[in-house]
Amino acid sequence: MATLNEPKEWVECMAYSPSGEKLGVGSHDNNIYLYNCPDYTFYGKLEGHSSFITSFDWSLDSELIRSVSGDYFLNFWNINA
């Protein structure tokens, strides 16, 4: 069990990467937060949406994320860039 303190508003969605090495957390503060597994240390924050995150999913290689926000904006992220 872990407490994730980085999101500033409530969490809408969460998903583990296919590799099991990362956890993504989509928040109503318009950001996606990434954590290393299994210890849930903070890895990084994806900023760029102008509305809350409604959903996201990972690519099979666990390097890309596709996300959708409340204003229906679709964004693509490379977490290693």
Secondary structure, DSSP 8 states (H G I E B T S, - for coil): -------SS-EEEEEE-TTSSEEEEEETTS-EEEEETTTTEEEEEE---SS-EEEEEE-TTSSEEEEEETT--EEEEETT-
